[in-house]
Amino acid sequence: MKDKYYEIRISFSKANYDQLYNALYVNGIENILEEAGLLKIYFEGNKKRKINSLKESLIKENIITEKDFSAEVFENKNWNDEWEKTIEPVNIGDKIIIYPSWKKNELTGTENKILIEIDPKMSFGTGHNETTQLVLELMSDYLKGDEEKMLDFGCGTGVLTIAGIKLGVKNATAIDIDDVAVSNAKEYFEINSVTDKVRLHNKDISAIDEDSFDVICANIIRSVITDNFEHLNEKIRPGGKLFLSGIMSSEDQEILELLILNDYNVEDIRLNSDWIGVYAVKIG
């Protein structure tokens, strides 16, 4: 089964969304595709026991019902072919184009644009999801290009790090606790020629020494942001710029109250589908 994969589909609603993401995170699953009311996760074909264990755990904790969970086996080659057909370049305002390598020769309107090449891989986005777009839009509008240090918390593919460097940030630190994410981010940093300006760590935020960041980006689920906010707050300098997403619109008050209580000015809030992106500045 090594040449085959399972696609797991889990139905979600606003009522169980946060609890479901938390449960997946606790089970070591961070790389999730979200599409039309479904969370999609991919496992190698020899992971059937882990899949069954995950399903039983989610049902036992009353997060989902039996009918909310489905699994399908498919050929890796077929998955890649079908996936590639759906991937088109993504335009972020008038500044950034994110594209897969096989579309490189088809790009148009690239003059004075920042180009970021990322090929989709198992469970990793390419800038198509709303939360990534929100952060990229805010970064494009509010980074001046004279910022010295940036932290990308939960970097995934590294797209926010790449964008930050190409928007003028001098140096970046990218962190993720997922081994596959770190491996992919390393590859994309090389492809997009930013490796010499990035420190990449396979660590949690509590384990890194760097601080006094001018910019921090966190595109991750709301509970992980709130659980780690003390660390984020310690590592951003006064006057630093904070970009957040992975937050559902129904969770806006909790995040805004957290920011205000910790002396941030909330400068901009944007909505895309059911998600919000937040840009705030640390007072002081």
Helices and strands as residue ranges (DSSP letters): E 4-11, H 17-26, E 33-35, E 38-44, H 48-60, G 66-68, E 69-75, H 76-86, E 90-92, E 96-99, G 101-106, E 114-117, H 130-142, E 149-153, H 159-166, E 171-175, H 179-191, G 195-197, E 198-201, G 205-207, E 213-219, H 222-227, H 229-235, E 236-248, G 249-251, H 252-261, E 264-272, E 275-282
